[in-house]
C-alpha cells in the first residue's frame, strides 16, 4: 500500500515545473528591466551618422571635476565605453559622441524611442547632452538609461560631465575639435 504523502502526483510536477519556469524567466528579464541589458545585438551594421557641430574647447580640470569624475562620471563609464572599436556595454560606445545623430552607433540594440529620435535627427551637442543629462526620462521618455544617478540636477556638475566627455571621447574626433583642444591647452600654459 502506498502512502498518499509519498507520491508526487503529475499535477504537482506540472505546477512545480511551471513555477520554476516563471522564476527562471523572471530572473532572465530582471537585468533588462534594471539595466537595459539585452541578450542580442542589432543587425544594423552601418556606421554612425554625423553632422558638423561646434565643440567648444574643454577647460582644465578643477576640484569639482575630480569629484564628478569619481561620482557621476563613473556611472557613465560603467555602462558606456569611451574608446573606438570596443565592444558595447549595456550602453552604446560614446567615442565621438559630439555631432553624432542619436541612436546610430552600429550594432547596438537601441530602444524604439532612440530609433525614433534618430529618424527625427536628434544630434548630440553640448546643449542636447546638457538637456538629456538633466533628466533622461523627461528628455526621451521610455529610454533604457535608468541605472545610477543619470539625472544630474546641478548645472555645474553636468558641465563637468560634458567636459569629461570632451576629454575622453573627442580629442582627434574632428580636425576642428583637435585644434580647439590644442589651442585650449596652449592658452592654459600661457
C-alpha positions in Angstrom: 0.0 0.0 0.0 1.3 3.4 -0.9 1.0 6.3 1.4 -0.5 9.3 -0.4 2.1 11.6 1.2 4.9 9.7 -0.5 3.7 10.2 -4.0 4.5 13.1 -6.2 1.5 13.5 -8.5 1.6 14.5 -12.1 -0.3 17.7 -11.4 2.1 18.7 -8.6 5.0 18.1 -11.1 3.3 20.3 -13.7 2.7 23.1 -11.1 6.2 23.0 -9.7 7.7 23.0 -13.2 5.6 26.0 -14.2 6.6 27.9 -11.1 10.2 27.1 -11.7 9.9 28.3 -15.3 8.3 31.5 -14.2 11.1 32.2 -11.7 13.7 31.4 -14.4 12.0 33.7 -16.9 11.8 36.5 -14.3 15.5 36.1 -13.4 16.4 36.4 -17.1 14.2 39.5 -17.6 15.3 41.4 -14.5 18.7 42.6 -16.0 16.8 44.1 -18.9 14.4 45.9 -16.5 17.1 47.2 -14.3 19.9 48.0 -16.7 18.5 47.8 -20.2 20.8 44.8 -20.9 19.6 42.8 -23.8 21.0 39.4 -24.8 21.3 40.3 -28.5 22.7 42.9 -30.8 21.2 44.7 -33.7 21.7 43.5 -37.2 22.3 47.2 -38.2 25.9 47.4 -39.5 26.1 50.9 -41.0 28.2 53.3 -39.1 27.2 56.3 -37.0 25.7 59.3 -38.7 27.4 62.7 -38.1 26.7 66.3 -38.6 29.1 69.2 -38.2 28.7 70.8 -34.8 30.8 73.3 -32.9 32.5 71.8 -29.9 34.0 74.4 -27.5 37.4 73.6 -26.2 37.4 71.7 -22.9 38.5 73.6 -19.8 41.2 72.4 -17.4 40.4 70.1 -14.5 39.4 71.6 -11.2 38.4 70.2 -7.8 34.7 69.9 -8.7 35.6 68.0 -11.9 37.8 65.5 -10.0 34.8 64.9 -7.6 32.4 64.5 -10.6 34.9 62.0 -12.2 34.7 59.9 -9.1 30.9 60.2 -8.6 28.7 60.9 -11.6 31.2 60.1 -14.4 32.0 56.7 -13.0 28.4 55.7 -13.9 28.9 56.8 -17.5 32.0 54.6 -17.7 30.1 51.7 -16.0 27.7 51.4 -18.9 29.5 53.1 -21.8 32.9 52.6 -23.4 34.7 55.7 -24.5 37.3 54.3 -26.9 36.7 53.3 -30.5 36.1 49.8 -31.5 35.5 48.4 -28.0 32.5 46.1 -27.6 29.4 47.8 -26.3 28.5 47.6 -22.7 24.9 48.0 -21.5 25.0 51.4 -23.3 26.4 52.3 -26.7 30.0 53.5 -27.3 30.4 57.2 -26.7 33.5 57.8 -28.7 32.9 60.8 -31.0 29.6 61.5 -29.3 29.6 65.2 -30.3 27.9 65.7 -33.6 26.6 62.1 -33.8 22.9 61.6 -34.5 21.3 59.8 -31.5 20.7 56.1 -31.9 23.2 55.5 -34.7 26.1 53.6 -33.2 26.5 50.4 -35.2 25.2 47.0 -33.9 23.9 48.5 -30.6 20.2 47.4 -30.0 18.6 50.8 -29.4 15.2 51.1 -27.9 12.3 52.2 -30.1 12.3 55.7 -28.7 16.0 56.2 -29.5 15.4 54.8 -33.0 12.6 57.4 -33.4 14.9 60.1 -32.2 17.5 59.0 -34.8 14.8 59.3 -37.5 13.9 62.8 -36.2 17.6 63.7 -36.4 18.5 64.4 -32.8 22.2 65.3 -32.8 24.3 65.1 -29.6 25.8 68.6 -28.9 26.8 70.2 -25.7 23.3 71.6 -25.4 21.4 68.4 -26.1 23.6 66.4 -23.8 23.1 69.0 -21.1 19.3 68.7 -21.5 19.5 64.9 -21.7 21.6 64.6 -18.5 19.2 67.0 -16.6 16.6 64.2 -16.8 17.0 61.5 -19.4 13.5 60.1 -18.9 11.9 63.5 -19.4 14.0 64.3 -22.4 13.5 61.0 -24.2 10.6 59.2 -22.4 10.9 55.4 -22.3 14.7 55.2 -22.9 16.6 52.5 -21.1 19.2 54.8 -19.4 18.0 54.3 -15.9 20.9 53.0 -13.9 22.9 55.1 -11.4 22.5 58.8 -10.9 21.8 59.5 -14.5 19.7 62.6 -13.8 22.1 65.4 -12.8 20.2 68.4 -11.4 23.2 70.6 -10.7 24.2 72.5 -13.9 27.8 72.8 -12.7 28.1 69.1 -12.3 26.5 68.5 -15.7 29.0 71.0 -17.2 31.9 68.9 -15.7 30.4 65.6 -17.1 30.2 67.2 -20.6 33.8 68.5 -20.2 34.9 65.0 -19.2 33.1 63.6 -22.3 35.0 66.0 -24.4 38.3 65.0 -22.9 37.7 61.3 -23.1 35.8 61.0 -26.4 36.5 64.0 -28.6 40.3 64.5 -29.0 41.0 63.8 -32.6 37.4 63.1 -33.5 37.4 66.0 -35.9 40.2 68.3 -37.0 38.3 71.3 -35.6 37.9 69.6 -32.2 41.6 68.6 -32.1 42.6 72.2 -33.0 40.3 73.6 -30.3 41.7 71.2 -27.7 45.3 72.1 -28.6 44.5 75.8 -28.5 42.9 75.5 -25.1 46.0 73.5 -23.8 48.3 76.2 -25.2 46.2 79.0 -23.7 46.3 77.3 -20.3 50.1 77.0 -20.4 50.5 80.8 -21.2 
